[in-house]
Amino acid sequence: MKFAFASLCLLISLSALAEKRSITLVNYETDGVKQWLPGTIMAKKGDDVEITLVNNVPSGIHGFQIPAFNVKKDVMKGKREVVTFKADKEGLFEMKCHLHPAHVGGQLLILP
């Protein structure tokens, strides 16, 4: 009985550490320069991350990629797309448009 109670307490404690992190990024364009904003986003290691991508850029389809987490999505003009992943490693990771390498990239910071 004590073991079952201790196991339940540990499970509750571990699940309290990880959170669902919901973030919205909007594709922005000015003077021909395109970028997903905000350009830097953060989460904690263990979080379930959900990113809603909103493409308001008049020039059409744009990509979003976080190579370190195997995230890759094409977002049509005027549409929303959602990507999800588990933040299972710490560090600073690249975010970019895989369709247009010249676009301004961003960063994902995963904290301990």
C-alpha positions as CSV (number, residue, x, y, z in Angstrom):
1,M,0.0,0.0,0.0
2,K,2.8,2.4,0.9
3,F,4.6,1.6,-2.4
4,A,1.4,2.4,-4.4
5,F,0.9,5.7,-2.6
6,A,4.6,6.7,-3.1
7,S,4.3,5.8,-6.8
8,L,1.2,7.8,-7.2
9,C,2.8,10.8,-5.5
10,L,5.9,10.6,-7.8
11,L,3.7,10.4,-10.9
12,I,1.7,13.5,-9.8
13,S,5.0,15.3,-9.1
14,L,6.5,14.5,-12.4
15,S,3.3,15.5,-14.4
16,A,3.3,18.8,-12.5
17,L,6.8,19.6,-13.9
18,A,5.8,19.3,-17.5
19,E,3.4,21.7,-18.9
20,K,1.6,22.3,-22.2
21,R,3.2,25.4,-23.7
22,S,0.9,27.1,-26.3
23,I,2.5,29.7,-28.5
24,T,1.2,31.6,-31.5
25,L,3.6,32.9,-34.2
26,V,2.5,35.3,-37.0
27,N,4.3,35.6,-40.3
28,Y,5.1,39.2,-40.9
29,E,6.4,41.1,-43.9
30,T,7.8,44.7,-44.3
31,D,9.8,46.0,-47.2
32,G,10.1,42.5,-48.6
33,V,11.6,41.1,-45.3
34,K,9.6,38.2,-43.9
35,Q,9.8,36.7,-40.4
36,W,7.8,34.6,-38.0
37,L,7.1,36.7,-34.9
38,P,8.0,36.5,-32.1
39,G,11.4,35.6,-33.3
40,T,12.5,33.9,-30.0
41,I,10.2,31.5,-28.1
42,M,10.9,29.5,-24.9
43,A,9.8,26.4,-23.2
44,K,11.0,24.1,-20.5
45,K,12.5,20.7,-21.0
46,G,9.7,18.1,-20.8
47,D,7.0,20.5,-22.0
48,D,4.5,19.5,-24.6
49,V,4.8,22.4,-27.1
50,E,2.0,23.5,-29.4
51,I,2.7,26.3,-31.9
52,T,-0.1,27.9,-33.9
53,L,1.3,29.4,-37.1
54,V,-0.6,32.2,-38.7
55,N,0.4,33.3,-42.2
56,N,-0.8,36.8,-43.0
57,V,1.9,37.6,-45.6
58,P,0.4,38.5,-49.0
59,S,3.1,36.8,-50.9
60,G,1.7,33.3,-50.4
61,I,2.8,30.0,-48.9
62,H,5.6,30.1,-46.2
63,G,7.3,27.4,-44.3
64,F,8.2,26.8,-40.7
65,Q,10.8,24.4,-39.5
66,I,12.6,23.5,-36.2
67,P,15.1,20.9,-37.5
68,A,16.2,19.7,-34.1
69,F,12.6,18.5,-33.2
70,N,11.6,17.3,-36.7
71,V,9.0,20.0,-37.0
72,K,8.2,21.1,-40.6
73,K,5.0,22.7,-41.9
74,D,3.9,24.7,-45.0
75,V,1.4,27.4,-44.2
76,M,-0.8,28.8,-46.9
77,K,-1.6,32.6,-47.1
78,G,-4.5,33.4,-44.8
79,K,-4.4,30.1,-43.0
80,R,-3.5,28.7,-39.6
81,E,-1.5,25.5,-39.0
82,V,-0.6,23.8,-35.7
83,V,2.6,21.9,-35.0
84,T,3.3,20.0,-31.8
85,F,6.4,18.3,-30.3
86,K,7.9,17.3,-27.0
87,A,10.7,19.5,-25.7
88,D,12.9,16.6,-24.8
89,K,16.3,18.4,-24.9
90,E,17.7,21.6,-23.6
91,G,19.5,24.3,-25.6
92,L,19.1,27.0,-28.2
93,F,17.6,25.7,-31.5
94,E,17.1,27.2,-35.0
95,M,13.6,28.1,-36.3
96,K,13.4,28.9,-40.0
97,C,11.4,29.0,-43.2
98,H,12.5,25.8,-45.1
99,L,10.9,27.2,-48.3
100,H,12.7,30.5,-48.4
101,P,16.2,30.3,-46.8
102,A,16.8,34.1,-47.2
103,H,14.0,34.9,-44.7
104,V,14.9,36.0,-41.2
105,G,15.1,33.0,-38.9
106,G,14.3,32.7,-35.2
107,Q,15.3,30.8,-32.1
108,L,13.7,28.3,-29.7
109,L,15.2,28.2,-26.2
110,I,14.5,25.1,-24.1
111,L,15.4,25.7,-20.5
112,P,16.2,23.0,-17.9
